[in-house]
Amino acid sequence: MTTDDFREHGMALIDRLLTQGFARPITFAAIASDGLTTAGSSETITGTVLSGVKTTAPPGAFARYLLPIHFLFVDVQGRVAHGVIGPAGTASVDILP
């Protein structure tokens, strides 16, 4: 998954949370299946290329994240959600109690 794909999926998951009552800013931590981690917020995921990524793809490829990627989201009200970008590239999010 490229950084652009990651950003697109991350924004879509945040949009879903906003429609379910979460409030900005929403912070997140993400971990890919190879242990690569990154963090950010609903305010920083738009328009910025995430740094600190490593590539496990062949030289010249743009893939940066190995699927699945798990997210932990927390909003300003303390609400929490778990998101996943699965092996097929589909994304889901569940609000935690």
Gaussian input, Z-matrix of N, CA and C with variables (Angstrom, degrees):
# hf/3-21g

backbone

0 1
 N
 C     1     B1
 C     2     B2     1     A1
 N     3     B3     2     A2     1     D1
 C     4     B4     3     A3     2     D2
 C     5     B5     4     A4     3     D3
 N     6     B6     5     A5     4     D4
 C     7     B7     6     A6     5     D5
 C     8     B8     7     A7     6     D6
 N     9     B9     8     A8     7     D7
 C    10    B10     9     A9     8     D8
 C    11    B11    10    A10     9     D9
 N    12    B12    11    A11    10    D10
 C    13    B13    12    A12    11    D11
 C    14    B14    13    A13    12    D12
 N    15    B15    14    A14    13    D13
 C    16    B16    15    A15    14    D14
 C    17    B17    16    A16    15    D15
 N    18    B18    17    A17    16    D16
 C    19    B19    18    A18    17    D17
 C    20    B20    19    A19    18    D18
 N    21    B21    20    A20    19    D19
 C    22    B22    21    A21    20    D20
 C    23    B23    22    A22    21    D21
 N    24    B24    23    A23    22    D22
 C    25    B25    24    A24    23    D23
 C    26    B26    25    A25    24    D24
 N    27    B27    26    A26    25    D25
 C    28    B28    27    A27    26    D26
 C    29    B29    28    A28    27    D27
 N    30    B30    29    A29    28    D28
 C    31    B31    30    A30    29    D29
 C    32    B32    31    A31    30    D30
 N    33    B33    32    A32    31    D31
 C    34    B34    33    A33    32    D32
 C    35    B35    34    A34    33    D33
 N    36    B36    35    A35    34    D34
 C    37    B37    36    A36    35    D35
 C    38    B38    37    A37    36    D36
 N    39    B39    38    A38    37    D37
 C    40    B40    39    A39    38    D38
 C    41    B41    40    A40    39    D39
 N    42    B42    41    A41    40    D40
 C    43    B43    42    A42    41    D41
 C    44    B44    43    A43    42    D42
 N    45    B45    44    A44    43    D43
 C    46    B46    45    A45    44    D44
 C    47    B47    46    A46    45    D45
 N    48    B48    47    A47    46    D46
 C    49    B49    48    A48    47    D47
 C    50    B50    49    A49    48    D48
 N    51    B51    50    A50    49    D49
 C    52    B52    51    A51    50    D50
 C    53    B53    52    A52    51    D51
 N    54    B54    53    A53    52    D52
 C    55    B55    54    A54    53    D53
 C    56    B56    55    A55    54    D54
 N    57    B57    56    A56    55    D55
 C    58    B58    57    A57    56    D56
 C    59    B59    58    A58    57    D57
 N    60    B60    59    A59    58    D58
 C    61    B61    60    A60    59    D59
 C    62    B62    61    A61    60    D60
 N    63    B63    62    A62    61    D61
 C    64    B64    63    A63    62    D62
 C    65    B65    64    A64    63    D63
 N    66    B66    65    A65    64    D64
 C    67    B67    66    A66    65    D65
 C    68    B68    67    A67    66    D66
 N    69    B69    68    A68    67    D67
 C    70    B70    69    A69    68    D68
 C    71    B71    70    A70    69    D69
 N    72    B72    71    A71    70    D70
 C    73    B73    72    A72    71    D71
 C    74    B74    73    A73    72    D72
 N    75    B75    74    A74    73    D73
 C    76    B76    75    A75    74    D74
 C    77    B77    76    A76    75    D75
 N    78    B78    77    A77    76    D76
 C    79    B79    78    A78    77    D77
 C    80    B80    79    A79    78    D78
 N    81    B81    80    A80    79    D79
 C    82    B82    81    A81    80    D80
 C    83    B83    82    A82    81    D81
 N    84    B84    83    A83    82    D82
 C    85    B85    84    A84    83    D83
 C    86    B86    85    A85    84    D84
 N    87    B87    86    A86    85    D85
 C    88    B88    87    A87    86    D86
 C    89    B89    88    A88    87    D87
 N    90    B90    89    A89    88    D88
 C    91    B91    90    A90    89    D89
 C    92    B92    91    A91    90    D90
 N    93    B93    92    A92    91    D91
 C    94    B94    93    A93    92    D92
 C    95    B95    94    A94    93    D93
 N    96    B96    95    A95    94    D94
 C    97    B97    96    A96    95    D95
 C    98    B98    97    A97    96    D96
 N    99    B99    98    A98    97    D97
 C   100   B100    99    A99    98    D98
 C   101   B101   100   A100    99    D99
 N   102   B102   101   A101   100   D100
 C   103   B103   102   A102   101   D101
 C   104   B104   103   A103   102   D102
 N   105   B105   104   A104   103   D103
 C   106   B106   105   A105   104   D104
 C   107   B107   106   A106   105   D105
 N   108   B108   107   A107   106   D106
 C   109   B109   108   A108   107   D107
 C   110   B110   109   A109   108   D108
 N   111   B111   110   A110   109   D109
 C   112   B112   111   A111   110   D110
 C   113   B113   112   A112   111   D111
 N   114   B114   113   A113   112   D112
 C   115   B115   114   A114   113   D113
 C   116   B116   115   A115   114   D114
 N   117   B117   116   A116   115   D115
 C   118   B118   117   A117   116   D116
 C   119   B119   118   A118   117   D117
 N   120   B120   119   A119   118   D118
 C   121   B121   120   A120   119   D119
 C   122   B122   121   A121   120   D120
 N   123   B123   122   A122   121   D121
 C   124   B124   123   A123   122   D122
 C   125   B125   124   A124   123   D123
 N   126   B126   125   A125   124   D124
 C   127   B127   126   A126   125   D125
 C   128   B128   127   A127   126   D126
 N   129   B129   128   A128   127   D127
 C   130   B130   129   A129   128   D128
 C   131   B131   130   A130   129   D129
 N   132   B132   131   A131   130   D130
 C   133   B133   132   A132   131   D131
 C   134   B134   133   A133   132   D132
 N   135   B135   134   A134   133   D133
 C   136   B136   135   A135   134   D134
 C   137   B137   136   A136   135   D135
 N   138   B138   137   A137   136   D136
 C   139   B139   138   A138   137   D137
 C   140   B140   139   A139   138   D138
 N   141   B141   140   A140   139   D139
 C   142   B142   141   A141   140   D140
 C   143   B143   142   A142   141   D141
 N   144   B144   143   A143   142   D142
 C   145   B145   144   A144   143   D143
 C   146   B146   145   A145   144   D144
 N   147   B147   146   A146   145   D145
 C   148   B148   147   A147   146   D146
 C   149   B149   148   A148   147   D147
 N   150   B150   149   A149   148   D148
 C   151   B151   150   A150   149   D149
 C   152   B152   151   A151   150   D150
 N   153   B153   152   A152   151   D151
 C   154   B154   153   A153   152   D152
 C   155   B155   154   A154   153   D153
 N   156   B156   155   A155   154   D154
 C   157   B157   156   A156   155   D155
 C   158   B158   157   A157   156   D156
 N   159   B159   158   A158   157   D157
 C   160   B160   159   A159   158   D158
 C   161   B161   160   A160   159   D159
 N   162   B162   161   A161   160   D160
 C   163   B163   162   A162   161   D161
 C   164   B164   163   A163   162   D162
 N   165   B165   164   A164   163   D163
 C   166   B166   165   A165   164   D164
 C   167   B167   166   A166   165   D165
 N   168   B168   167   A167   166   D166
 C   169   B169   168   A168   167   D167
 C   170   B170   169   A169   168   D168
 N   171   B171   170   A170   169   D169
 C   172   B172   171   A171   170   D170
 C   173   B173   172   A172   171   D171
 N   174   B174   173   A173   172   D172
 C   175   B175   174   A174   173   D173
 C   176   B176   175   A175   174   D174
 N   177   B177   176   A176   175   D175
 C   178   B178   177   A177   176   D176
 C   179   B179   178   A178   177   D177
 N   180   B180   179   A179   178   D178
 C   181   B181   180   A180   179   D179
 C   182   B182   181   A181   180   D180
 N   183   B183   182   A182   181   D181
 C   184   B184   183   A183   182   D182
 C   185   B185   184   A184   183   D183
 N   186   B186   185   A185   184   D184
 C   187   B187   186   A186   185   D185
 C   188   B188   187   A187   186   D186
 N   189   B189   188   A188   187   D187
 C   190   B190   189   A189   188   D188
 C   191   B191   190   A190   189   D189
 N   192   B192   191   A191   190   D190
 C   193   B193   192   A192   191   D191
 C   194   B194   193   A193   192   D192
 N   195   B195   194   A194   193   D193
 C   196   B196   195   A195   194   D194
 C   197   B197   196   A196   195   D195
 N   198   B198   197   A197   196   D196
 C   199   B199   198   A198   197   D197
 C   200   B200   199   A199   198   D198
 N   201   B201   200   A200   199   D199
 C   202   B202   201   A201   200   D200
 C   203   B203   202   A202   201   D201
 N   204   B204   203   A203   202   D202
 C   205   B205   204   A204   203   D203
 C   206   B206   205   A205   204   D204
 N   207   B207   206   A206   205   D205
 C   208   B208   207   A207   206   D206
 C   209   B209   208   A208   207   D207
 N   210   B210   209   A209   208   D208
 C   211   B211   210   A210   209   D209
 C   212   B212   211   A211   210   D210
 N   213   B213   212   A212   211   D211
 C   214   B214   213   A213   212   D212
 C   215   B215   214   A214   213   D213
 N   216   B216   215   A215   214   D214
 C   217   B217   216   A216   215   D215
 C   218   B218   217   A217   216   D216
 N   219   B219   218   A218   217   D217
 C   220   B220   219   A219   218   D218
 C   221   B221   220   A220   219   D219
 N   222   B222   221   A221   220   D220
 C   223   B223   222   A222   221   D221
 C   224   B224   223   A223   222   D222
 N   225   B225   224   A224   223   D223
 C   226   B226   225   A225   224   D224
 C   227   B227   226   A226   225   D225
 N   228   B228   227   A227   226   D226
 C   229   B229   228   A228   227   D227
 C   230   B230   229   A229   228   D228
 N   231   B231   230   A230   229   D229
 C   232   B232   231   A231   230   D230
 C   233   B233   232   A232   231   D231
 N   234   B234   233   A233   232   D232
 C   235   B235   234   A234   233   D233
 C   236   B236   235   A235   234   D234
 N   237   B237   236   A236   235   D235
 C   238   B238   237   A237   236   D236
 C   239   B239   238   A238   237   D237
 N   240   B240   239   A239   238   D238
 C   241   B241   240   A240   239   D239
 C   242   B242   241   A241   240   D240
 N   243   B243   242   A242   241   D241
 C   244   B244   243   A243   242   D242
 C   245   B245   244   A244   243   D243
 N   246   B246   245   A245   244   D244
 C   247   B247   246   A246   245   D245
 C   248   B248   247   A247   246   D246
 N   249   B249   248   A248   247   D247
 C   250   B250   249   A249   248   D248
 C   251   B251   250   A250   249   D249
 N   252   B252   251   A251   250   D250
 C   253   B253   252   A252   251   D251
 C   254   B254   253   A253   252   D252
 N   255   B255   254   A254   253   D253
 C   256   B256   255   A255   254   D254
 C   257   B257   256   A256   255   D255
 N   258   B258   257   A257   256   D256
 C   259   B259   258   A258   257   D257
 C   260   B260   259   A259   258   D258
 N   261   B261   260   A260   259   D259
 C   262   B262   261   A261   260   D260
 C   263   B263   262   A262   261   D261
 N   264   B264   263   A263   262   D262
 C   265   B265   264   A264   263   D263
 C   266   B266   265   A265   264   D264
 N   267   B267   266   A266   265   D265
 C   268   B268   267   A267   266   D266
 C   269   B269   268   A268   267   D267
 N   270   B270   269   A269   268   D268
 C   271   B271   270   A270   269   D269
 C   272   B272   271   A271   270   D270
 N   273   B273   272   A272   271   D271
 C   274   B274   273   A273   272   D272
 C   275   B275   274   A274   273   D273
 N   276   B276   275   A275   274   D274
 C   277   B277   276   A276   275   D275
 C   278   B278   277   A277   276   D276
 N   279   B279   278   A278   277   D277
 C   280   B280   279   A279   278   D278
 C   281   B281   280   A280   279   D279
 N   282   B282   281   A281   280   D280
 C   283   B283   282   A282   281   D281
 C   284   B284   283   A283   282   D282
 N   285   B285   284   A284   283   D283
 C   286   B286   285   A285   284   D284
 C   287   B287   286   A286   285   D285
 N   288   B288   287   A287   286   D286
 C   289   B289   288   A288   287   D287
 C   290   B290   289   A289   288   D288

   B1=1.4408
   B2=1.5242
   B3=1.3002
   B4=1.4632
   B5=1.5250
   B6=1.3359
   B7=1.4563
   B8=1.5319
   B9=1.3395
   B10=1.4677
   B11=1.5250
   B12=1.3395
   B13=1.4683
   B14=1.5251
   B15=1.3263
   B16=1.4606
   B17=1.5233
   B18=1.3237
   B19=1.4577
   B20=1.5215
   B21=1.3395
   B22=1.4704
   B23=1.5303
   B24=1.3273
   B25=1.4681
   B26=1.5280
   B27=1.3230
   B28=1.4593
   B29=1.5225
   B30=1.3212
   B31=1.4649
   B32=1.5218
   B33=1.3345
   B34=1.4675
   B35=1.5309
   B36=1.3267
   B37=1.4700
   B38=1.5281
   B39=1.3151
   B40=1.4647
   B41=1.5230
   B42=1.3312
   B43=1.4686
   B44=1.5230
   B45=1.3335
   B46=1.4728
   B47=1.5253
   B48=1.3358
   B49=1.4622
   B50=1.5287
   B51=1.3306
   B52=1.4555
   B53=1.5333
   B54=1.3354
   B55=1.4661
   B56=1.5264
   B57=1.3406
   B58=1.4668
   B59=1.5275
   B60=1.3278
   B61=1.4493
   B62=1.5127
   B63=1.3234
   B64=1.4569
   B65=1.5239
   B66=1.3333
   B67=1.4570
   B68=1.5247
   B69=1.3250
   B70=1.4629
   B71=1.5254
   B72=1.3050
   B73=1.4547
   B74=1.5275
   B75=1.3169
   B76=1.4623
   B77=1.5259
   B78=1.3175
   B79=1.4596
   B80=1.5241
   B81=1.3281
   B82=1.4561
   B83=1.5127
   B84=1.3147
   B85=1.4605
   B86=1.5213
   B87=1.3139
   B88=1.4607
   B89=1.5192
   B90=1.3389
   B91=1.4625
   B92=1.5268
   B93=1.3219
   B94=1.4605
   B95=1.5281
   B96=1.3063
   B97=1.4634
   B98=1.5238
   B99=1.3400
   B100=1.4627
   B101=1.5263
   B102=1.3578
   B103=1.4506
   B104=1.5148
   B105=1.3179
   B106=1.4554
   B107=1.5220
   B108=1.3204
   B109=1.4628
   B110=1.5188
   B111=1.3116
   B112=1.4601
   B113=1.5129
   B114=1.3063
   B115=1.4632
   B116=1.5165
   B117=1.3224
   B118=1.4556
   B119=1.5069
   B120=1.3254
   B121=1.4540
   B122=1.5153
   B123=1.3201
   B124=1.4558
   B125=1.5197
   B126=1.3166
   B127=1.4555
   B128=1.5255
   B129=1.3330
   B130=1.4660
   B131=1.5164
   B132=1.3266
   B133=1.4611
   B134=1.5202
   B135=1.3231
   B136=1.4621
   B137=1.5118
   B138=1.3157
   B139=1.4482
   B140=1.5115
   B141=1.3198
   B142=1.4552
   B143=1.5172
   B144=1.3131
   B145=1.4600
   B146=1.5123
   B147=1.3136
   B148=1.4544
   B149=1.5182
   B150=1.3136
   B151=1.4562
   B152=1.5202
   B153=1.3048
   B154=1.4452
   B155=1.5150
   B156=1.3277
   B157=1.4580
   B158=1.5220
   B159=1.3166
   B160=1.4585
   B161=1.5184
   B162=1.2819
   B163=1.4506
   B164=1.5146
   B165=1.3175
   B166=1.4541
   B167=1.5156
   B168=1.3169
   B169=1.4590
   B170=1.5206
   B171=1.3169
   B172=1.4605
   B173=1.5281
   B174=1.3362
   B175=1.4627
   B176=1.5278
   B177=1.3186
   B178=1.4564
   B179=1.5196
   B180=1.3285
   B181=1.4660
   B182=1.5235
   B183=1.3180
   B184=1.4523
   B185=1.5220
   B186=1.3191
   B187=1.4678
   B188=1.5198
   B189=1.3250
   B190=1.4621
   B191=1.5161
   B192=1.3100
   B193=1.4598
   B194=1.5229
   B195=1.3361
   B196=1.4534
   B197=1.5199
   B198=1.3050
   B199=1.4652
   B200=1.5187
   B201=1.3114
   B202=1.4617
   B203=1.5229
   B204=1.3364
   B205=1.4557
   B206=1.5282
   B207=1.3192
   B208=1.4667
   B209=1.5305
   B210=1.3286
   B211=1.4651
   B212=1.5239
   B213=1.2983
   B214=1.4552
   B215=1.5274
   B216=1.3425
   B217=1.4585
   B218=1.5229
   B219=1.3317
   B220=1.4624
   B221=1.5200
   B222=1.3533
   B223=1.4610
   B224=1.5187
   B225=1.3133
   B226=1.4541
   B227=1.5329
   B228=1.3342
   B229=1.4615
   B230=1.5296
   B231=1.3381
   B232=1.4564
   B233=1.5185
   B234=1.3215
   B235=1.4728
   B236=1.5232
   B237=1.3364
   B238=1.4602
   B239=1.5224
   B240=1.3429
   B241=1.4602
   B242=1.5245
   B243=1.3200
   B244=1.4647
   B245=1.5212
   B246=1.3096
   B247=1.4569
   B248=1.5100
   B249=1.3253
   B250=1.4596
   B251=1.5191
   B252=1.3226
   B253=1.4559
   B254=1.5207
   B255=1.3205
   B256=1.4529
   B257=1.5127
   B258=1.3368
   B259=1.4643
   B260=1.5284
   B261=1.3207
   B262=1.4769
   B263=1.5264
   B264=1.3369
   B265=1.4622
   B266=1.5160
   B267=1.3295
   B268=1.4563
   B269=1.5141
   B270=1.3299
   B271=1.4608
   B272=1.5174
   B273=1.3280
   B274=1.4638
   B275=1.5242
   B276=1.3409
   B277=1.4570
   B278=1.5181
   B279=1.3449
   B280=1.4670
   B281=1.5154
   B282=1.3260
   B283=1.4570
   B284=1.5273
   B285=1.3243
   B286=1.4671
   B287=1.5260
   B288=1.3295
   B289=1.4775
   B290=1.5276
   A1=108.02
   A2=116.58
   A3=121.16
   A4=110.33
   A5=116.93
   A6=120.38
   A7=110.59
   A8=117.69
   A9=120.37
   A10=110.43
   A11=117.36
   A12=120.88
   A13=110.37
   A14=116.07
   A15=121.34
   A16=109.84
   A17=116.44
   A18=121.62
   A19=110.66
   A20=116.77
   A21=121.26
   A22=111.38
   A23=116.99
   A24=120.84
   A25=110.98
   A26=116.59
   A27=120.08
   A28=111.78
   A29=117.14
   A30=120.21
   A31=111.05
   A32=117.16
   A33=120.35
   A34=110.80
   A35=117.12
   A36=120.25
   A37=110.73
   A38=117.55
   A39=120.97
   A40=110.43
   A41=117.52
   A42=120.73
   A43=111.13
   A44=116.91
   A45=120.27
   A46=110.97
   A47=116.08
   A48=119.84
   A49=111.01
   A50=117.44
   A51=120.65
   A52=110.85
   A53=117.34
   A54=119.86
   A55=111.59
   A56=116.48
   A57=120.85
   A58=112.20
   A59=117.02
   A60=120.87
   A61=116.80
   A62=119.06
   A63=120.36
   A64=108.64
   A65=117.09
   A66=122.14
   A67=109.93
   A68=115.64
   A69=121.60
   A70=110.32
   A71=118.11
   A72=127.20
   A73=111.77
   A74=114.42
   A75=122.24
   A76=106.37
   A77=117.39
   A78=120.53
   A79=109.21
   A80=115.93
   A81=119.46
   A82=111.01
   A83=114.23
   A84=123.53
   A85=105.40
   A86=116.73
   A87=121.06
   A88=109.50
   A89=115.43
   A90=121.04
   A91=108.39
   A92=115.05
   A93=121.05
   A94=109.42
   A95=116.02
   A96=120.61
   A97=113.32
   A98=117.55
   A99=119.79
   A100=112.30
   A101=116.91
   A102=120.69
   A103=114.56
   A104=118.60
   A105=121.57
   A106=109.07
   A107=117.08
   A108=120.96
   A109=110.40
   A110=115.18
   A111=122.05
   A112=107.65
   A113=116.26
   A114=121.68
   A115=108.25
   A116=115.17
   A117=120.27
   A118=109.99
   A119=114.89
   A120=119.77
   A121=109.86
   A122=114.76
   A123=120.30
   A124=110.24
   A125=117.70
   A126=121.28
   A127=112.48
   A128=117.92
   A129=120.09
   A130=113.72
   A131=118.83
   A132=119.76
   A133=111.55
   A134=117.31
   A135=120.71
   A136=109.86
   A137=116.31
   A138=121.89
   A139=116.68
   A140=119.89
   A141=120.41
   A142=109.86
   A143=115.29
   A144=119.84
   A145=107.25
   A146=116.51
   A147=120.41
   A148=109.63
   A149=116.15
   A150=120.20
   A151=110.32
   A152=115.42
   A153=120.14
   A154=114.09
   A155=117.28
   A156=118.79
   A157=108.94
   A158=115.64
   A159=119.43
   A160=107.93
   A161=116.49
   A162=119.38
   A163=110.00
   A164=116.30
   A165=121.10
   A166=109.38
   A167=115.67
   A168=121.47
   A169=109.16
   A170=117.45
   A171=120.21
   A172=111.14
   A173=117.50
   A174=120.10
   A175=110.66
   A176=115.19
   A177=120.81
   A178=113.55
   A179=118.01
   A180=120.33
   A181=108.87
   A182=115.91
   A183=120.58
   A184=113.19
   A185=117.67
   A186=120.41
   A187=109.45
   A188=116.52
   A189=120.58
   A190=112.38
   A191=118.20
   A192=122.19
   A193=109.25
   A194=116.77
   A195=120.76
   A196=109.21
   A197=116.31
   A198=121.72
   A199=110.28
   A200=119.03
   A201=127.80
   A202=111.81
   A203=114.84
   A204=122.59
   A205=107.26
   A206=116.52
   A207=121.66
   A208=109.21
   A209=115.55
   A210=123.05
   A211=110.04
   A212=115.97
   A213=122.32
   A214=105.49
   A215=116.66
   A216=122.93
   A217=109.30
   A218=116.91
   A219=122.81
   A220=107.42
   A221=115.68
   A222=117.60
   A223=110.79
   A224=116.24
   A225=123.16
   A226=112.07
   A227=117.74
   A228=122.39
   A229=112.46
   A230=117.51
   A231=121.96
   A232=113.95
   A233=118.10
   A234=120.57
   A235=108.61
   A236=116.61
   A237=122.52
   A238=109.97
   A239=116.12
   A240=121.33
   A241=109.50
   A242=114.79
   A243=122.88
   A244=107.74
   A245=116.64
   A246=121.64
   A247=110.84
   A248=116.25
   A249=122.13
   A250=109.49
   A251=115.68
   A252=121.08
   A253=104.07
   A254=115.77
   A255=121.49
   A256=113.89
   A257=116.50
   A258=122.05
   A259=113.80
   A260=117.60
   A261=120.79
   A262=111.65
   A263=118.02
   A264=121.40
   A265=113.79
   A266=117.91
   A267=120.51
   A268=109.37
   A269=115.99
   A270=120.38
   A271=110.76
   A272=115.44
   A273=121.10
   A274=108.05
   A275=114.69
   A276=120.66
   A277=108.63
   A278=115.32
   A279=122.25
   A280=108.72
   A281=115.58
   A282=120.94
   A283=108.24
   A284=115.88
   A285=121.41
   A286=109.70
   A287=116.64
   A288=119.49
   A289=111.55
   D1=134.36
   D2=179.45
   D3=-82.47
   D4=167.27
   D5=176.72
   D6=-63.68
   D7=-34.63
   D8=177.03
   D9=-64.68
   D10=-42.61
   D11=177.16
   D12=-62.42
   D13=-43.27
   D14=179.34
   D15=-58.86
   D16=-47.77
   D17=-179.94
   D18=-60.39
   D19=-45.52
   D20=-179.33
   D21=-60.80
   D22=-47.58
   D23=179.16
   D24=-65.88
   D25=-40.98
   D26=179.25
   D27=-62.19
   D28=-43.11
   D29=177.92
   D30=-64.69
   D31=-38.64
   D32=178.91
   D33=-64.21
   D34=-41.54
   D35=177.57
   D36=-64.27
   D37=-42.02
   D38=178.11
   D39=-64.04
   D40=-41.70
   D41=177.07
   D42=-59.10
   D43=-41.63
   D44=177.28
   D45=-60.46
   D46=-42.65
   D47=-179.97
   D48=-65.15
   D49=-38.41
   D50=178.83
   D51=-63.13
   D52=-35.96
   D53=178.84
   D54=-73.38
   D55=-14.68
   D56=179.89
   D57=-103.98
   D58=18.66
   D59=172.98
   D60=98.64
   D61=-1.59
   D62=176.00
   D63=-69.47
   D64=153.39
   D65=-178.90
   D66=-120.10
   D67=146.49
   D68=175.94
   D69=-73.46
   D70=149.22
   D71=-4.98
   D72=-78.74
   D73=145.70
   D74=174.79
   D75=-108.22
   D76=118.77
   D77=177.57
   D78=-94.99
   D79=155.52
   D80=179.32
   D81=-145.25
   D82=154.76
   D83=168.00
   D84=-125.05
   D85=139.23
   D86=-178.98
   D87=-130.24
   D88=143.99
   D89=177.16
   D90=-135.61
   D91=127.12
   D92=178.86
   D93=-87.19
   D94=168.67
   D95=-175.08
   D96=-64.63
   D97=-18.94
   D98=177.65
   D99=-94.65
   D100=6.28
   D101=178.22
   D102=93.80
   D103=-4.08
   D104=176.53
   D105=-63.61
   D106=129.83
   D107=-179.49
   D108=-120.25
   D109=153.56
   D110=172.97
   D111=-153.37
   D112=161.00
   D113=179.81
   D114=-142.50
   D115=158.91
   D116=178.65
   D117=-177.30
   D118=-159.28
   D119=179.80
   D120=-148.16
   D121=170.91
   D122=177.32
   D123=-62.17
   D124=-19.48
   D125=-179.28
   D126=-89.14
   D127=-18.71
   D128=-176.99
   D129=-110.12
   D130=-15.59
   D131=-176.57
   D132=-74.01
   D133=-22.04
   D134=179.96
   D135=-86.45
   D136=126.44
   D137=171.95
   D138=80.20
   D139=1.01
   D140=179.26
   D141=-122.04
   D142=143.48
   D143=174.82
   D144=-85.23
   D145=126.08
   D146=-178.73
   D147=-68.63
   D148=134.93
   D149=-177.76
   D150=-98.53
   D151=173.01
   D152=175.73
   D153=76.30
   D154=20.72
   D155=179.72
   D156=-92.98
   D157=148.43
   D158=175.97
   D159=-115.15
   D160=153.07
   D161=-179.92
   D162=-105.91
   D163=134.15
   D164=173.64
   D165=-113.28
   D166=6.52
   D167=178.97
   D168=-85.69
   D169=164.67
   D170=177.60
   D171=-59.25
   D172=153.97
   D173=179.59
   D174=-52.85
   D175=137.82
   D176=178.68
   D177=90.60
   D178=-13.52
   D179=179.03
   D180=-82.14
   D181=157.98
   D182=-177.80
   D183=-101.87
   D184=0.21
   D185=179.68
   D186=-67.97
   D187=132.00
   D188=-176.95
   D189=-123.70
   D190=-30.77
   D191=-176.10
   D192=-115.11
   D193=135.41
   D194=175.51
   D195=-92.73
   D196=131.23
   D197=-179.56
   D198=-83.22
   D199=151.15
   D200=0.61
   D201=-78.62
   D202=159.63
   D203=175.40
   D204=-119.74
   D205=129.05
   D206=178.74
   D207=-105.13
   D208=140.88
   D209=179.55
   D210=-120.31
   D211=145.78
   D212=166.48
   D213=-119.58
   D214=121.10
   D215=-179.41
   D216=-109.62
   D217=140.01
   D218=174.74
   D219=-137.64
   D220=129.68
   D221=178.70
   D222=-99.80
   D223=177.84
   D224=-175.85
   D225=-64.47
   D226=-21.44
   D227=178.40
   D228=-88.62
   D229=-2.55
   D230=-179.26
   D231=89.04
   D232=6.15
   D233=176.31
   D234=-71.97
   D235=147.37
   D236=-173.85
   D237=-129.00
   D238=144.26
   D239=177.08
   D240=-143.63
   D241=153.79
   D242=175.74
   D243=-113.55
   D244=128.49
   D245=177.60
   D246=-122.00
   D247=155.41
   D248=178.76
   D249=-140.90
   D250=134.91
   D251=163.64
   D252=-103.68
   D253=110.13
   D254=-172.20
   D255=-76.86
   D256=175.15
   D257=-178.37
   D258=-57.03
   D259=-29.05
   D260=179.22
   D261=-87.70
   D262=-0.16
   D263=-179.93
   D264=89.01
   D265=4.44
   D266=177.04
   D267=-84.64
   D268=147.15
   D269=-175.92
   D270=-116.80
   D271=145.73
   D272=175.50
   D273=-143.38
   D274=159.49
   D275=178.87
   D276=-145.58
   D277=138.14
   D278=177.88
   D279=-127.35
   D280=132.33
   D281=175.77
   D282=-78.85
   D283=132.13
   D284=-179.63
   D285=-93.55
   D286=149.63
   D287=-179.78
   D288=-69.58

